[in-house]
Amino acid sequence: MVKAVWKGIVIAESDRVIRMDGKQYFPHTAVKHSYFIESDRHSVCPIKGTANYYHVEVNGQRQADAAHYFPNPNPRVKVIQNYISFNDEIEIEE
């Protein structure tokens, strides 16, 4: 089971993590949505497509734009659609 942890709180955990480009992508169903707040930020990756972001908030502390996902990834990486990855501030435990 792989876990994403911030401030000692598990914010996502799954045994169906996808590894791509040095990142672990968790299924949307594996994240604890009460810790996620939609961000206005978007970025474009030439390989994956347009990313949307979430802030992560635990016990009143916020990590801005800590998670991202590709709602409509490019066809060659369609496997990560509906999966979320995290920035380096979020610990990944395997």
Backbone bond lengths (Angstrom), bond angles and torsions (degrees), N, CA, C in turn:
res aa  C-N    CA-C-N  psi(-1)  N-CA   C-N-CA  omega(-1)  CA-C   N-CA-C  phi
1 M - - - 1.456 - - 1.536 108.15 -
2 V 1.307 116.70 128.21 1.460 122.72 177.80 1.525 107.66 -100.35
3 K 1.343 115.94 137.47 1.460 120.88 -178.39 1.517 110.70 -124.94
4 A 1.327 116.19 144.41 1.459 123.10 169.61 1.524 106.03 -106.12
5 V 1.354 116.15 126.16 1.458 121.31 -172.95 1.525 109.81 -129.21
6 W 1.341 115.62 134.79 1.460 119.97 173.37 1.521 108.47 -138.43
7 K 1.330 115.41 130.32 1.466 122.24 -179.25 1.533 111.31 56.27
8 G 1.347 115.64 34.83 1.461 120.70 177.20 1.516 114.94 80.37
9 I 1.316 117.86 2.66 1.462 122.31 -178.32 1.533 109.28 -109.62
10 V 1.313 116.20 131.49 1.465 120.94 175.31 1.526 107.76 -75.45
11 I 1.338 115.95 118.88 1.458 120.32 -178.66 1.533 112.06 -104.83
12 A 1.331 116.65 -12.44 1.466 122.12 175.38 1.522 108.49 -160.74
13 E 1.330 115.47 146.57 1.460 119.53 174.27 1.518 109.44 -156.37
14 S 1.334 114.48 139.39 1.455 119.48 -177.57 1.523 110.92 -163.83
15 D 1.312 115.16 155.29 1.463 120.65 170.30 1.531 109.90 -104.94
16 R 1.348 116.64 11.10 1.465 122.28 178.84 1.529 111.29 -118.13
17 V 1.312 117.08 40.28 1.457 122.68 -179.70 1.532 109.44 -75.36
18 I 1.321 115.56 139.61 1.464 121.48 174.84 1.520 107.85 -103.42
19 R 1.314 117.43 129.58 1.459 122.15 177.57 1.523 108.87 -101.07
20 M 1.358 114.59 126.61 1.460 119.76 -179.55 1.523 108.46 -151.95
21 D 1.307 116.61 129.89 1.472 122.78 176.61 1.525 112.41 52.89
22 G 1.336 117.16 40.63 1.453 121.56 176.72 1.523 114.72 77.99
23 K 1.307 117.96 5.95 1.469 122.61 179.38 1.518 109.58 -116.02
24 Q 1.332 115.64 153.84 1.449 121.39 172.21 1.527 107.49 -105.62
25 Y 1.316 115.57 130.42 1.461 121.92 178.87 1.522 108.81 -108.53
26 F 1.331 115.41 124.69 1.460 122.70 -179.32 1.526 109.78 -98.93
27 P 1.326 117.99 141.36 1.466 119.30 175.12 1.538 110.04 -59.53
28 H 1.328 117.04 144.91 1.473 120.34 176.86 1.531 111.03 -53.91
29 T 1.311 116.45 -33.54 1.466 120.24 -178.90 1.521 112.83 -70.84
30 A 1.345 117.63 -11.71 1.465 121.52 -177.47 1.525 113.20 -94.83
31 V 1.333 117.61 -7.13 1.457 119.80 -178.28 1.527 109.93 -93.96
32 K 1.309 114.94 150.41 1.463 121.19 177.77 1.528 107.03 -90.87
33 H 1.326 115.07 95.51 1.460 122.30 -169.02 1.526 113.99 -60.58
34 S 1.307 118.14 -19.09 1.470 119.69 179.01 1.524 112.00 -65.31
35 Y 1.336 118.30 -16.53 1.466 122.23 179.31 1.530 112.85 -96.84
36 F 1.314 117.88 0.35 1.465 122.05 -173.34 1.521 111.32 -113.26
37 I 1.330 115.67 134.86 1.457 122.67 177.95 1.524 107.41 -127.38
38 E 1.320 116.27 125.81 1.468 121.11 -178.95 1.528 110.12 -58.02
39 S 1.314 116.40 134.40 1.461 123.51 178.12 1.529 108.95 -103.08
40 D 1.316 116.53 158.39 1.461 121.36 175.15 1.528 111.77 -84.03
41 R 1.310 116.84 -7.61 1.464 120.74 -175.44 1.533 112.18 -72.78
42 H 1.319 115.01 142.80 1.459 123.65 173.66 1.520 107.05 -139.78
43 S 1.302 117.22 149.69 1.464 121.66 173.29 1.515 107.83 -142.81
44 V 1.315 115.09 161.97 1.463 119.73 -178.07 1.526 109.46 -119.62
45 C 1.309 115.45 127.15 1.458 123.21 173.63 1.527 106.40 -106.77
46 P 1.333 117.94 128.22 1.468 118.75 -178.09 1.524 113.55 -63.35
47 I 1.316 117.77 -21.37 1.460 121.14 -179.08 1.525 111.65 -94.20
48 K 1.329 117.16 -43.25 1.469 120.70 -173.06 1.522 113.98 -95.49
49 G 1.325 117.65 -30.30 1.458 120.25 -178.47 1.524 111.76 114.42
50 T 1.317 116.68 -155.15 1.466 122.35 -177.35 1.524 110.34 -87.76
51 A 1.337 115.09 128.14 1.465 121.40 179.50 1.523 109.97 -101.07
52 N 1.311 115.53 141.06 1.463 123.28 170.02 1.522 107.14 -106.80
53 Y 1.341 116.38 157.98 1.463 120.79 -173.68 1.517 112.72 -125.48
54 Y 1.325 114.12 157.62 1.456 123.77 170.26 1.525 108.57 -124.84
55 H 1.320 115.98 145.07 1.455 121.33 163.81 1.528 105.35 -84.35
56 V 1.324 116.59 149.64 1.460 121.07 173.63 1.527 106.80 -111.24
57 E 1.330 116.17 129.85 1.464 120.18 -178.52 1.527 109.50 -130.17
58 V 1.343 114.88 123.82 1.459 122.98 -179.03 1.523 108.13 -131.23
59 N 1.323 116.53 124.82 1.472 122.11 177.30 1.529 112.48 49.32
60 G 1.326 116.40 42.94 1.456 121.54 176.91 1.518 115.31 80.28
61 Q 1.323 117.85 -0.79 1.465 121.46 178.16 1.523 108.80 -104.79
62 R 1.333 115.60 132.62 1.460 120.71 -175.76 1.520 111.91 -113.93
63 Q 1.313 115.00 135.68 1.461 123.19 169.44 1.525 104.99 -108.89
64 A 1.333 115.85 105.85 1.464 120.88 -175.12 1.525 111.27 -67.36
65 D 1.310 115.05 137.56 1.468 122.50 174.86 1.528 112.23 50.27
66 A 1.312 116.39 42.21 1.462 121.80 -174.96 1.524 113.72 -80.76
67 A 1.315 117.12 -18.29 1.458 120.92 -178.14 1.522 109.31 -130.22
68 H 1.322 115.16 147.85 1.462 118.50 176.72 1.521 110.39 -141.15
69 Y 1.311 113.83 157.99 1.457 120.16 178.62 1.527 108.98 -150.53
70 F 1.303 115.42 161.57 1.463 122.12 -179.20 1.530 107.99 -115.05
71 P 1.335 117.66 99.79 1.468 119.51 -176.77 1.527 113.23 -65.37
72 N 1.314 117.19 -29.91 1.463 122.36 178.77 1.526 109.34 -138.01
73 P 1.333 117.20 70.88 1.471 119.31 -176.13 1.530 111.49 -66.77
74 N 1.314 114.29 161.12 1.454 119.91 175.29 1.533 109.35 -57.73
75 P 1.324 117.67 148.34 1.475 121.03 -175.26 1.527 114.81 -52.87
76 R 1.325 119.10 -34.78 1.471 119.22 -176.22 1.529 113.16 -73.13
77 V 1.343 117.86 -13.01 1.472 121.25 176.26 1.539 110.73 -123.92
78 K 1.309 115.65 28.20 1.473 121.97 -177.83 1.532 111.64 -55.17
79 V 1.315 117.56 -23.65 1.464 122.61 -178.02 1.536 112.27 -58.86
80 I 1.343 118.65 -25.37 1.475 120.34 -178.58 1.528 113.08 -90.71
81 Q 1.327 117.61 2.48 1.464 119.19 175.92 1.524 108.74 -61.90
82 N 1.324 116.20 135.74 1.467 122.86 -177.35 1.530 113.16 69.61
83 Y 1.331 116.53 24.32 1.463 122.96 174.50 1.521 109.23 -121.64
84 I 1.339 116.40 149.37 1.467 122.78 -176.35 1.526 109.25 -120.39
85 S 1.338 115.64 138.13 1.462 121.80 174.90 1.525 108.48 -120.49
86 F 1.328 115.85 165.32 1.460 121.35 -173.20 1.516 112.20 -124.25
87 N 1.343 115.54 156.61 1.464 119.82 174.79 1.531 109.18 -77.19
88 D 1.314 116.52 178.98 1.465 121.38 -174.33 1.527 114.04 -71.71
89 E 1.314 118.59 -11.07 1.470 121.44 177.63 1.531 111.86 -74.32
90 I 1.312 116.10 -21.25 1.454 121.23 179.70 1.525 108.44 -92.67
91 E 1.325 116.46 124.89 1.466 121.01 -179.61 1.526 110.28 -77.02
92 I 1.309 115.42 136.96 1.461 121.26 174.22 1.515 107.30 -110.61
93 E 1.325 114.87 121.50 1.466 121.45 -179.23 1.525 109.14 -112.42
94 E 1.327 114.32 130.83 1.474 118.78 179.21 1.504 110.28 -113.71
